[in-house]
Each structure stands twice: as C-alpha cells, then as structure tokens.
C-alpha cells in the first residue's frame, strides 16, 4: 500500500491526471504492444468478442454485453479491472474518489481551497475501483444515485438545501472506477431513466438538487436478449446512450468447452491425483451440453449455461470419489456409468419447453446423455444399422450374439480391477475396440468398451436395465429371469 502524500508532492512526482477512459486505453495499448493477454481465461472469444471489446475501449465507449446465461459476461466485466493503473490518487477523505486536479464534490473543493498544495492525498488500489450491482426490481434511485440524509443534516446542523447533507449512492461512489450493472433489463424502466444524464451529460439530480457532477465512470452493462426475458427490457433511450453492444456466445467446439470446464471446475489436486479422467469422458461431458442446446425439449431462448458442464464435472468427480471411499481403493477411473450422477446438474440448469415438461426433467436429462453417447460413438465406430439383413455380418454381430448366452452386470462400487475384468472377459467387445480404437490411450479404450455397450442399447440391439447400484446388459427380449 502506498503512503499518503501532499498535493504538492503528487505534482512534483510527474503524475499525469487521466480520465478512466484514457487510463484503460493506455494500459490496453501497452498490453497489446507487449504481446500480453488482455482478457485472460476467456476461451473461444479470441476472434469474436475480444476484438470487439478492444475496439469499444479504444473508442471510449460504455459497453453492453448481450448474451445468454453462462457466457462469461460478468467475467469479462471483472477482467477489465486489470486495465486500470495499480494505484490512483484521491483527495483524502473523499467519498467519491475526487481527483485533486479536478475535484467535483463540495468537500474536495473546499479542502483544496483551504489547504492548496498541502491537501493530503491518499491512494486507492485498482481492486477497490470495481463496483458491481445486480439489477433487481427492488433497486431504487436512492441506491444508485443517492438521497438526502436527515441524520447527516441533524448531526452537522445543516438545512436540507445544503449539498453536504446528501448521501451518495453507488454510482457517484464509483467515480473514476468501473461500474457494472448486471441484468440491466431487470431494472425498472423509471430507474433506467435516471441513468440517462449520467451517461450523456454527467450531471445527477437528487431530491431536487441539480448538481453538475461530471462523474468519470466506465460503465459495463450485462443483459440477456430481450426476446428471452419476460421481466423487462432496456429502454430505447438508454440503449442509445451505450456506445457499444457486444454479443457473447457459447463455445463453438468441444475443445474450447473442455478448456472452460477444466479452468472453472473446483477439483482438488488430491482428487486429480487419485481419479483418472479419460479424455473421452471429458468430451462426452461437453457433448451433453451441446446436445441440450440443440434439443427440442430445451428452451433455446433461455440458453444452456457453461455452468452445466462445470457442475456436471464436479458431480462426476464426486461419484468417483464416493467409490474410492466405499471400496477403500487408492485410485479409480471415471466411467460411463458415473454419468448418471450428472443428472442433477442437468435438471437444474435447463429450461424445458412444454414437450420437455411433459416428459419430465430426469427423462430429458437421460435423453441428452444418450444423444451425447451416440454422437461420440459414431465419431469413433461404424454406425449401427437399424435393420440387420439376414446372413450379413456387421461389426457388432459377434458381440450381440455373445449376449444371447450371457449377461453383464456393471456395478458402481466395483473396483477398477473388477470392473474392467468384466468388460475384458467379453472377447467380441475387445475385438471391436482393437479394430476401431487401437490408437486411443488405454484409459480411452476402456471407456470405449462402455460406450459401445451403451450405444447398442440405445439402438435397441441390447437391453439395459438399472437399479440403484448397477446396470445390467442383456440380449433384447431375453431377461436374466428366463435364462436362469
């Protein structure tokens, strides 16, 4: 933390007073020239959102980030703090971060008029120059702009007509800072109107006080598309005052989605050392989200948040961790069976259309997992024909025939040795893997063995039944009961 100095010492230091827009632009230019990343942790936005952000900043615009939920809008806004100078000088004691070079509050003006070059200057770290407010219907003008403080008036023995009795709201206190207003459409229209002059003319009005306060604020708004939210919209004159509107989007590839999940999922180093996560299982997890975004049962206007796969990954690890505890094993591997544990992460993260509501959230979640399984399966293995012609052998004929005389029960609580011993005992299954997935890692090949069985049940070539602890795979129409 920097020590307090006087106004004279500040001027002698060569400090140059800048607006927040000039400050952010200067630091952005320095980062670009130094080939440093400007917005870290924003995967998939390098060629779309980030260039637009850079241009908006260089243009000195207030920014509206428009996109569906879980598209890193708030992360983008928070990352802009890194474009501020590490420390900023203010008139010591100022409530609204007055610059000693251009004071705007009566307190700062009077203090500088009295002390001149001896005015005490304190420093504000950039971490304290970020203000964030979630726009909820109960937010009022007093919260954002300010109000008369009767207690201050009584304590200072001042009339209500004196500027010193004002209590400043969040926006004046964010002077020379970044102010983020999340979910802007949720803000009542009459409250949005109160932002007009702040954005354009820089003056504020509190209970009849007409104050010329040229507030210096970098505004960043976030919003869902207006055709989705039924709670309100951004009033047109306010949109007109926001310089740049930037659309965010979901990751466009599985690889990018995996990077986001890996970055955000809360997995301890201890769990990572004990739980093997096959690469194909990571791909499958992301395929579930992609399937949800394309599903006829899910409301596309509400979006499918990136938080779905983050929560799902945490649930997947939790399922494997529970197995470690129950079996007293030292290590385990994530299995396809464990994907039933991500259902709670799916049902809480999707908005269903009428048809989806009729089917039920759990059923839709299982459909999404099955669809993801088939997408991944068909990217590795030959497609399963719907109708098998008599006498013509398919890549899966021997495997299906094996189940005419056998069945397979896979338990959640099997140790890795027990679990994969069961799968490896099915010679036709091992052959399918060797013929189609031999280039994959050993962990991915093991995962593929489950993938093949699962795909055959989805395609109605095998039966699959489940209980609380296990999945049983059987020949179609021949149950274990009859075989016994």
Buried (B, 14 or more C-beta within 10 A) or exposed (E): EEEEBBBEEBBEEEBEBBBBBEBBBBBBBEBEEEEEEBBEBBBBBEEBBBEBBBEBBBEBBBBBBBBBBBBBBBBBBBBBBBBBBEBBBBBBEBBBBBBBBEBBBEBBEEBBEEEEEEBBBBBBEBEEBBBBBEBEEEBBBEBBBBBBBEEBBEEEEEEEEBEBBBBBBBBBBBBBBBBBBBBBBBBBEEBBBBBBBBBEEBEBBBEEBEBEBEBBBBBBBBBBBEEBBEBBBBBEEBBEBBBBBBBBBBBEEBEBBBBBBBEBBEBEEEBEEBBBBBEBBBBBBBBBBBBBBEBEBBBBEBBBBBBBBBBBBBBBBBBBBBBBEEBEBEEBBBBBBBBBBBBBBBBEBBBBBEEBEEEEBEBBBBBBBBBBBBBBBEEBBEEBEEEBEEEEEBBBEBBBEBBEEEBBBBBBEBBBEEBBEBBEEBEBBBEBBEEBBEEBEEBBBBBBBBBBBBBBBBBEBBBBBEEEEBBBBBBEEBEEEEEE
